[in-house]
């Protein structure tokens, strides 16, 4: 995915800083969880729609970076997995004490 080692190092550094801030501040962690849930639910709905459309017509492969969807079952499986992960992240973002 990241072929440049400097880009990979920078990505890891930014991700580490973000995780440190999220672990020290629950409000930021909840916001990041909700953003992650939104992205996963949107990706899951899109992949499920692509799989249903591909099942009704001739399926065309879908490339998303290093991931290539070559069958309806593969796109449907990834879509359902992303949707389930997004719903789980959304539920976990709302669990606990309410923000003040």
Beta strands, then each sheet from edge to edge (+ up, - down):
strand 1: 62-64
strand 2: 67-69
sheet 1: 1+ 2-
end
